[in-house]
Structure formats: structure tokens, C-alpha cells
């Protein structure tokens, strides 16, 4: 009973209680599950069943002729009532001795869990992911960073004055893990998060990639101001884009400024000192987290936007245009582009660039933009 309850309470997410009569062998009833639920059950590998997919109703229909894998007697479940609550299915499973095989299958998977302020949250892997993959995903910087954000200031799982969080995390399903050499680069997972006040589930598909930096690099020459951009082919959007020099944080240290200086040199060939950078996102209110979130509906990425200002001679500007840079072994095929700053806001669709322009211009307007730390001279580039 307990094993069956565990399987169904975690996996039958949207069981409908309308059972329609249908004749097929010994099965006399037809039930509806969402495709998501059906795939979730299949992921456990605990049940086998006869299924048909009805795309017009966006659901999967299968007869209540369910067999537990590994059950010697191949017992099946049948119902005669048209109105069956899923708890009755639990009782039936237990009464027909089907829980034994489910127990052995479940324990073999050695499910993981995480502790969120005293609440134990199960963590499972999608079909094809090994337990090692799931453990790496949970221990990775992207996942741990996401979890830290949920429990930090203004986090959806942080305790409020009432003593409870705004939301409750019920379950995590790791869907894919992308490795960058020996470390986890990206993690895609589904978080089952419920609003405590309304009981409604929140959209919870997450592409976790962690923090990054972007640099608005402005060079002055003979009274004119230029922005340095990179041109790269971006497969996800299917085209080339003009972007700010940018890069991901490689570790947990959170060295945004050091990463920015390194990325500028890798992507533009210009060596700059970390002390010459100004953090534009630090000018935001504390409630924002002082980061820029380019796609918060599906991705956890938070970006620190930095400003660099220097002076150069005309020949330097001309030599930078069209220069090929980037780390080829990392798949970086980059061209440097020099754009007059007044044209920048119309020359790029890069969210980093557009956000940096807004922060730069508004902070100047309000008189809170710090002066250049050293006003470096780059004429010897």
C-alpha cells in the first residue's frame, strides 16, 4: 500500500476522475491521463500498460489493464465503476498484491532528495539519465545557484514574517545535463512549485546556466565615442548577432570583474585592468538583486553589466574593426565590430547591450554614474 501510494502520489499528477466504459478484453473501462503524467509513470519503470495517444484531446488514453513489471502472476487491475477516485486505485493495487514489485523497483532507483528548510524534496531523473548524472546536476553550480536564489532575499522559498515561504517546492525532475569537460555547464529541470495562498502550480521548467558578465566598452577618439561589439553566429536564434563582449562565470567564486577583464581580452584582443571597470548593475535597487535577468520565464541566468571607458587614436579604432578573435577550441568564432555609440541602440538586438545603454544613460542623467577610475589611455594598442 505504501509503495503504491508513493508511486501514484508523486507521479499521477493530473488523474481525471471520469472513467468511460469501453470493451477490450478483460478491461472494461477507459481513463484519461495527461501526457505529462503518462510519461512520468513510464519514467519510474514500475508499470506497463496498453496505450493509445489521442492527439486531438492532447491526452493519452489507456485501459485499466495495468501490469506491474516483474510480477510473476502478471496480475492486472480492473474496475467496474464509472467514477473511480485514484485512492481506490491505491487500495486495489495493495489488495491484489501489486505493491511488492513496485517496492523492489522503487528501492533499486535509490531516489535523491534535498532539504529545503526542513522540508524533504524528492529529486528524480528523466529516462536515460543515470543516478550519477542526477547527482552531478544537484551538486552543480547552476543548480545550487538556483536553489540559493529561491532561499535568499526576496526568494520564493524564503521565510516571510508569517514564518512561511510564499511557495512550496514539492519535487524536482532533472531532465538533462550538459557537461563542459569535467564540470556541469547547463542543467535543465522541472520544479514543481505551488503557491501556498492559492494552491496553484507555477510554471517550473528551468534552464539553469548560472551567472554571467557583459561589458559596455566605450572608446573615445577625437571627440567621438565608439562601442566595441562582437559578431557571432548564434545557433539558438539561427543567425549572427552583434553583442557586448560577455562570458559565463567559470566557478563559484563570483569573480565578475576578473571574468569581464578576461572576456574582453579573449573577444576583442584588448587588455584592460579590472580596476578600470564600473559595475552598472550595482546602481539598481537592492530588491532587484542588482543583476539583469534577460529571460526569467525560463532561464536562471543573471548578468552583471560593467562599463569600461578609455581613449584611443583613430588608427586603433580602424585596426579593431573586423578583427577575428575568440577561443576557437571553445567554439568561439568572433569578429570585432566598432559602432558609433549614438547608433548603438539601433544596431543591436542584444538584451545585454540595450540594458547597459539604459543603465549608462539613466545613471548619467541622475548624476550617479561614477567617473572613470583611471581614464586610461589606450593609444599604444
Buried (B, 14 or more C-beta within 10 A) or exposed (E): EEBBBBBBEBBBBEBEEEBEEEEEEEBBBBBBBBBEBBBBBBBBBBBBBBEEEEEEEEBBBBBBBBBBEBBEEEBBBBBEEEEBEEEEBBEBBBEBEBBBBBBBBBEEBEBBBBEBEEEEBBBBBBEEBEEEBBBBBBEBBBBBBBBEBBBEEEBBBBEEEEEEBBBBBBBBBBBBBEEEEEEBBBBBBBBBBBEBEEEEEEEBEBBBBBBBBBBBBBBBBEEEEBBBBBBBEEEEEEEEBBBBBBBBBBEEEEBBBBBBBBBBBBBBBBEBEBEBBBBBBBBBEEEEBBBBBBEEEEBBBBBBBBBBBBBBBEEBBEBBEEBEBBEEEEEBBBBBBBBEBEEBEEBBEBBBBBBBBBBBEEBEEEEEBEEBBEEBEBEEB
